[in-house]
Amino acid sequence: MLPSRVLLLSLGALLVLSPDSSAAQASSQPSPSPKRTADEERLRADWANLARYRADNAALGAPAAGEQRVVFMGNSITEGWARYFPTMFPGKPYVGRGIGGQTTPQMLVRFRQDVIALKPAVVVILAGTNDIAGNTGASTLEMIEDNLASMAELAQANGIKVVLSSVLPVFDYPWRPGLEPAPKIVALNAWMKQYAAAHGAVYLDYHSAMADARQGMRADLAGDGVHPNDKGYGLMAPLVERAIAEALRGRQEAR
């Protein structure tokens, strides 16, 4: 009995002295980067990033008499494009309200502040790709469609004409490979086209002009297969101008 008891005590001592294996594994993993930590803290404090354009909105003020203001609501594609607005659309009252990485529920939360309160004549919505990528968790197509429809309905209830932009083609997301987003994007765009026709919105088809044979982004239009380069934005510019003109015509006819 005594040797067995000694053995048990020895094993107990080893368990007490030995570090927990899961703790050891956790300590061996690299610490998150300062940027990632800051991003996570910001999401906890301001999930929809309402603070991003608060000061800009206050400085912008109401549209001048006769001004046909257009607000572009979206993600990093819109945020990156806004830098080109002064040269691509000189003299046009176009306002960029894109935030990198955002999904449709985040945009819906800030839609009143960043769109409705600015009193535009038209809103151009380009959203959905980050939902498909799972940036804020898993999203079904129905969830994305509901959020897009809610934004469109909010705009129309406030006298704002809506341009629903197709999600740009993507074969694979560099930050989340293997999701096979292309067929989901095609399906979401088909829904948008149908919704726009049934609800008095304008459907803007970027996808057809930018897709390759795999239904991904043409290599000459984006370096990472997701975000347009100068040539990509240059291709998009006349398409959005035509869609905005169509929306403005519809607004005048409705008066």
Secondary structure as the mmCIF struct_conf table of DSSP 4:
data_model
#
loop_
_struct_conf.conf_type_id
_struct_conf.id
_struct_conf.beg_label_comp_id
_struct_conf.beg_label_asym_id
_struct_conf.beg_label_seq_id
_struct_conf.end_label_comp_id
_struct_conf.end_label_asym_id
_struct_conf.end_label_seq_id
HELX_RH_AL_P HELX_RH_AL_P1 LEU A 2 LEU A 17
BEND BEND1 SER A 18 SER A 18
HELX_LH_PP_P HELX_LH_PP_P1 PRO A 19 ASP A 20
HELX_RH_AL_P HELX_RH_AL_P2 SER A 21 SER A 28
BEND BEND2 GLN A 29 GLN A 29
HELX_LH_PP_P HELX_LH_PP_P2 PRO A 30 SER A 33
HELX_RH_AL_P HELX_RH_AL_P3 PRO A 34 ALA A 45
TURN_TY1_P TURN_TY1_P1 TRP A 47 ALA A 48
TURN_TY1_P TURN_TY1_P2 LEU A 50 TYR A 53
HELX_RH_AL_P HELX_RH_AL_P4 ARG A 54 LEU A 60
BEND BEND3 ALA A 62 ALA A 62
HELX_LH_PP_P HELX_LH_PP_P3 PRO A 63 ALA A 64
TURN_TY1_P TURN_TY1_P3 ALA A 65 GLY A 66
STRN STRN1 VAL A 70 GLY A 74
BEND BEND4 ASN A 75 ASN A 75
HELX_RH_AL_P HELX_RH_AL_P5 SER A 76 TRP A 81
HELX_RH_3T_P HELX_RH_3T_P1 ALA A 82 TYR A 84
HELX_RH_AL_P HELX_RH_AL_P6 PHE A 85 MET A 88
BEND BEND5 PHE A 89 PHE A 89
TURN_TY1_P TURN_TY1_P4 PRO A 90 GLY A 91
STRN STRN2 TYR A 94 GLY A 98
TURN_TY1_P TURN_TY1_P5 GLY A 100 GLY A 101
HELX_RH_AL_P HELX_RH_AL_P7 THR A 104 VAL A 109
TURN_TY1_P TURN_TY1_P6 ARG A 110 ARG A 110
HELX_RH_AL_P HELX_RH_AL_P8 PHE A 111 ASP A 114
TURN_TY1_P TURN_TY1_P7 VAL A 115 VAL A 115
HELX_RH_3T_P HELX_RH_3T_P2 ILE A 116 LEU A 118
BEND BEND6 ALA A 121 ALA A 121
STRN STRN3 VAL A 122 LEU A 126
HELX_RH_AL_P HELX_RH_AL_P9 THR A 129 ALA A 133
TURN_TY1_P TURN_TY1_P8 GLY A 134 THR A 136
BEND BEND7 GLY A 137 GLY A 137
HELX_RH_AL_P HELX_RH_AL_P10 LEU A 141 ALA A 157
TURN_TY1_P TURN_TY1_P9 ASN A 158 GLY A 159
STRN STRN4 LYS A 161 SER A 165
HELX_LH_PP_P HELX_LH_PP_P4 SER A 166 PRO A 169
BEND BEND8 PHE A 171 PHE A 171
STRN STRN5 TYR A 173 TYR A 173
TURN_TY1_P TURN_TY1_P10 PRO A 174 TRP A 175
STRN STRN6 ARG A 176 ARG A 176
TURN_TY1_P TURN_TY1_P11 PRO A 177 GLY A 178
HELX_RH_AL_P HELX_RH_AL_P11 ALA A 182 ALA A 198
TURN_TY1_P TURN_TY1_P12 HIS A 199 GLY A 200
HELX_LH_PP_P HELX_LH_PP_P5 ALA A 201 ALA A 201
STRN STRN7 VAL A 202 LEU A 204
HELX_RH_AL_P HELX_RH_AL_P12 HIS A 207 MET A 210
STRN STRN8 ALA A 211 ALA A 211
TURN_TY1_P TURN_TY1_P13 ALA A 213 ARG A 214
BEND BEND9 GLN A 215 GLY A 216
STRN STRN9 MET A 217 MET A 217
TURN_TY1_P TURN_TY1_P14 ALA A 219 LEU A 221
STRN STRN10 ALA A 222 ALA A 222
BEND BEND10 GLY A 223 HIS A 227
STRN STRN11 PRO A 228 PRO A 228
HELX_RH_AL_P HELX_RH_AL_P13 ASP A 230 ALA A 254
#
